[in-house]
Amino acid sequence: MQWKKVIIEDRFLSILSFLGILLLIASFYINSWLIFGSGLMVILIAAGNSYYLTHIGEGLLFENIRERNRFFIGDQGEWSLKFANYGLPIMKGNLTIYFDDAVTPAFGEFHIHQSKVDVYVPFSLSQKEKINIKIPFTADKRGMSRIRKLELHIPHFFGFGDTILEFKDFINIEALVYPRTINVRNIDKHKSLRPGSSPSLFSVFEDNMGPVGTRDYLPADSFNRINWKASARRMTLQTKEFERITESGAVFFVNVTDGFSVTAKLEFLMSSIAEMAYFFQRANIPFSLCMNIRSAGTTPFTYIPLGTGKDHLQKLLDILAIADYHSPTIPYEKMLFFYKRHLPSAPTMMHAGDRTAGADLYFRDFGRDGLQLLELQKHEEDAFLEPLKLSKKEVAVNE
């Protein structure tokens, strides 16, 4: 049984049953077939009503298949709910669907109360029939919308009561709405002071194992960089050119708390991180995410390791969509401590959100290791990155 059943019988039904029994008894005394038939009919109606209310919904099945769809704000989508009935026919029922208000129905009757939307749909289903109820919706705002509850109200034919069926299992149908991006200035200013393996036009490091061509010799060139074979062919000295490389990658440190609660700037943070993730994905630069929202597993906070590609971007956007004002959090300093002790670092670190004095101690250590430290700031409706400003003592350590 997928459904929790609540039966509401009209008090008049009990009175009617008692009246039917009285009519049967009276019919024997006055020897009247008409009264006997009336009493018997009343009893049959009451018994049929009770049987219907008790057994309705026993063969009703809901296809609860895990489904997660992803949308951008303004996109159109739909909930698709599949039912099959192998029991008594359901007539003139009313199905109520409750879900989160990240999406709202495109049309029809619905109400929004405490961030929840409830939609009412007529529901009738004969025996051995299958139906697919579709509810179109519009993605209104960033967040995750999940169908929280299904409730079916089934009245009796004669109006002597109702049966309420509530789906009692966890419903696996979700819709994720990705954040709307905002402009982030200076996002291309990240750099690394350490060699690596990623190509870069402006790096001071070169891959000496892989020459990419030659150019005319200059007096400042080292003698051991002359390509003698190319010089012989062109009858002029040629210098080897190597690909410039640097260490590439960035980690987003996001503090979603402001004191003891989730910050009111949550939407700004999610939109900014989404914009920067799109930039790094287009530039094929690995990026990572550390957000102090509690998570189960070996890493106690929300963490995505360094990576790139469309699948990696989708994983990050999913997390940005799920984060909300009721998410359980951990102290920002504990997240930085765990990262420093247990996780590989990235050459560029971008802090977003409230920065505490305890967090500055960890950023000072990161700066001492030669990592670039940037901080996300808000300016009107846009955002920009600037070098993370520490105290005078900490700046001296970085310098």
N, C-alpha and C positions, 0 to 999 in steps of 0.2 A: 504494500500500500504506500504510494507516493504522497498521499494527502492526509493531512490532519483534519478530521471531520468534527464539526460542531452542528448539532441539530437544535433548531428552535421551533417548538411546536406551539401553535395557538391554543390558548386556554379554552377557547370555544370548542376545540376538537374533543376535549375530555367531556365537556358538557353534552356535546352531540352524541358521543358514545353512550353516555349514561342515559340520554333520552331514548336512544335506540333500544337499549335493554328494557327500559320501562314500557316502550311500545310493544315489544315482544311479549312481555309478561301480561300486559293489558289485553293483548289479542286473544290469549287463552281464556280469559275471564268473560269477554264479551263475544267470543267466537267470531272474530272478524278477520277474514283473509286480507282485506285492504290494510288494516292496521299492522297485521303481521308482516306483509310485504314492505310497508313503509319502514318499520323498525329494522327489518333485515337489510334493506337498502342503506339505511343510515349507518348501520354497523359495518357493512362492506366498504362504504366510502371512507369511514374512519380508519378501518384496518388497511385499506389500500393506500391511504394518505400516509399512515405511519410506516408501512413497508417501503413506500417510495422514498420517504425522507431518510430512512435508515440505510437503504442499500444503494441509493444513487451515488454515483462516482466511484464505485468499487472497481469498475473496469476502465476508468479514465487514466490514460497514460500521457505524460509529457516527455518529449524527446529532449533530454537534458545533455546536449553535446557541448563540450568546451568550445567556445568561439570568442576570439578577440579581434576586433576590427579597429583600425586606426584612421583618424580623421584630422584634418586641419580645421581651424575655426572658420565657419561658414559652409563647410561641406555638408552634403545631404547623405543620409544613411537610413537604415531601417532595422527595427527589431523583427526577427523572424521566429515565431513560436509555433511549433508543430505538436498537434494533439491527435490522439487516437482513442476511440471509445469502444470498448468491448462489453459494456454493461448496459444498464437501463438508459433509454434515450434521455438526453438533457434538452429541455425546452425552455426558452425565454430566460436563460441564465445571463448573468452579468459578470464579466471577467474584469478584475482590477489589477493593473500592473504598476508596481512601484519601482522607480529607479532614480539614480542621482541626476541632478539638474545640470550636469555638464552638457547634456543634450536635451532638447525640448521637442515635443511632437510638432510636426509640420501643420497638422490640422486636427480637428476633433475636440471632444470635451476632455479637459485635463485641469489639474490644480497643482500648485507648487506650495509646499509648506515645509519649512525648516530644511531647505536644500534638497528636498525630495519631490519628485513628480509622480502623481498618480493619474493613470489614464483608465477610462471606462470603455469597455468594448462589449457589444452584445455577443452572446455565446449560446449557440444551439448546435447539438451534435447528436445525430441518430446512432443507433447501434451499428457497430462495425464500420463506422465512417471515420475518415481522417481529414483534418483540415490544417491549413498553414495560415496563421494570423500574422499579418505584416503591419507594423506600425512605423510609418515614415517619421524621421526626426531631422533636426538641424543641429549641427555641432555649434554650441553657443559660446563656450568658454573652455579654457584649459582645465583638464581634470580627467578623472576616470569615472565613467558612468556604468554601473552594474545593475542588473535587474535584481533588486533586493527581495521582492516578494511577489507571489502570484496568489490571488484570492478570488475564488469563484463562488458567487451567490446564486443558488438554484431555488426558485420558489416552487411550491406545489401547484398542481393544476387548478385546484379549487381555492387556493390562497390560505390554506390552514397551516402555515409555517414555512420555514426556509431551512435549507441545508447550506452550510458554509464550508467550502473546501479550501484549505491553505496548504500550498506546496511546502513540504517540510524539509527537503534537501537543499543543499547549497546550489544556487543557480550559477552555471558556468558561462554566462553570456555577458561580455564586457565590451565597452566602446572607450577607446583612449582618444582624447583630444589633445593634440600637440600645442605647445605654447606659440603665441604669435611673436615673431622675432622683432627686435628693435635694433637700431643702428648702434654699433660699438666702434668708436674711433680708436685709432692707434693699435688696432688688433694685429697689424703687420709689423709691429716694432719688436716683437719677441726675437731674441737671438740667444746664442749659446757661446760661452767662452771656452768650450772644450771640444776636442775633435770627436768625430763620430763617423757615420757611414752615409749620411743623407746629403745629396747634392745641394749646394748653395752657391749663388753667384757672388756673395759678399764675404764668404768665410776666408779667414787667414790660413786655414789648414788645407793641405792638398793630399790627394791619394797618390802617393809615389809609386804604387804598384800598377797604376793604369793610366798611361799617357793617352790623351785624347786628340793630340795633333801637334803641330809645330808653328812657330812664328819666327820672324826675323830676329836675329841676335841683337841684344842691347848691351851697352857697356856694364850695366849694373847686374847682368845675369851671371850666375855662377858658371865656372868653366865646366863642371861635371854635368851640366844640364844640356850641353850641346849635343844635338843629334847628328852624328858624323855622316851617316848614310844619306839623310835628307840634305845635309850641307853639300855633299859631293854631287847629288843630282841637280841641285839648283845653283851650284857654283857660288854660294854665299852661305855664311854661317846661319844655322837654324837652331832655335832653342825649343826643347821639349816643353809642352804644356800639359799640365795635369788637372784633373777634375777637382774643383774645390768642394770640400765636404765639411760638414759640421754635425754635432750631435743635435738631433731633432726630437721634439716632443714637448708636450705641455700637460700639466695637471691642473684641474680646476678644484680649488678648495672652497667649498660653499658652506657658509655658516647660516643656517636657516633660522637660528634662534636670536632673540633679542631679550636678554635676561632669562626669564623662566618660561617663555612662550614662543611660539613661532612668529617670526617677524612679519610686520605688515607689508614689507617690501618683497614678499615671496614672489609675486607675479613679475616684478622687475628682475629679480635674480634669475628666474626660470627663463624669461625671454632673452636675457643677455647671454646666458650660458648656451642656449639653443643657437643664437646667432654665431657665437664663437665656434661652436661645434661644426656648424655648416662650413665656416671658413676653413677650418683645419681639414675637414673631409675633402673639400675641393682642392686644397693644396697638398693632399696626401701626407699630412703631418700627423704622427701619432698623438692621441690625446687620451687623457684619463680623467676620472671624476671621483672626488671624495666629498661626500655630503653627510653631515652629522645627523642623519635620520637613522634610527636604530634598525639593524638588520640581523636576521638569524644567520648562524654559520660561524666560521672561523674568524671572519672580519666583522666586528660588532657594528659597523656603520655601512651606509650605502657606498659601494665601491665598484668602479669599473676599471680594470687594468689598462695599460697603454695599448692602443690598437688603432686601426684605421679601416676604412671601407664602409660600404652602405649598411652592412649588418651591425657593425660597431656603432654607427651613428643612430640606427634605429633603437638599439639597446639603451643608449643614453636618452633619447627622446622619450622612450617608454617610462623611464624613471622620472624625468621631468614632468610628465603628465600625471603620474601617480602621486607625487608629493602634494600634500595639502596641509591645511592649518591644524589638523588633528593628528598629524604624524608624530609618533614617539621619537624623541631626540636623545642625543647624548651630549655631554659638554664638548665644546669645540677643541679645548686643549687636549682632552683624551683622544680625540681623533688624530690630532697632529702627533701626539706621542706615539700612538700605535703605528702611524704611517712611517715615522722616522725609524722606529725599531724593527719593523717587520716587512715593509714594502719597498720595492725599488723606486728610486727617485727619478724625476724627469728634469731636464735641463732648465725648463721654465715653469715657474709656479705662479698661478694667478689666484689671488684671494678675492672672494666676493662675500659681502655681508658685513655684519658687525665684527670688528677686530678688537679682541680683548687684550689686556696687558699680559696675561699668561700666554696668549698666542704669539705675542711679539718675541718671547724668549725662543720659541722654536724657529720663527722666521729669521732671527739673528743667526742661529746655527746653520740654517739653510744658506743664508748669504755668505757665511764663512766658508762653506763648501764650494763656493763659486757658482751658485745657481742664480739665475735671473729671477727677481721677485717683482711682480706687478700686482696692482690693486685695481679692482673695478669700482668706478665712481659713477654717480648719477648726475646728469646735467639736463634739467627740464625733462623732456620726454626721451632723450637719448642717453647713452652711456659712453664712457671712455676709459681707457687703461692708462695708468700712470705708474712710475716706479713706486714701489711700496716704501713709504717714508717711516723710518724707525726713529728712535730717540737718538740724541747726539752720540751717546756711547755706542749704540748699535750701528749707526752710520759709520763711525770710525772703524769698527770691526770689518764692515763690508769694504771700505776703501783700503 
